[in-house]
Amino acid sequence: MLPTPKRFTLVAGGAEGPSPLNAFDNALLVAGVGNLNLIRVSSILPPGAQEAETLMVPPGSLLPIAYGSAISEEPGTRVAAAVAVGLSPDTFGVIMEYGGQCSKEEAEAEVRRRVEEAFKHRGLPLVEIRSIAVDHVVEQIGCAFAGCALWY
């Protein structure tokens, strides 16, 4: 079994690239996670995990992360991604992510609404929501990426 992460960091970035994969990779670089091996996880924040402003993980590390992204090859299209973390006073938290064609404000409102719904459905008290969002207007091929990185 893998150890349970003790920290989380919210990251976001938008970028262009010559291909969809390069646009995604460049958005990861802007977000600060481009030199890590991302392991996509579902949406539970471990109990007691503390937020850290800066991600301090060596290049090449395996990084659990819940993320949303959107890629478009249509110039002029606005793509956005957002992630939100709902915190409970004495138990685990919930992470919600989104990526699509909209503004960063719309993406952020959507993930915050999803967190509220997740807490309501679980019957957990919600004390705070932390969120981050980014949008990007596509020039050729663009990507928006937002994630909640979980680390040790």
Summary of the structure (lengths in Angstrom):
residues: 152
radius of gyration: 15.2
end to end distance: 14.2
largest distance: 46.3
contacts: 538
relative contact order: 0.31
helix: 20%
strand: 44%
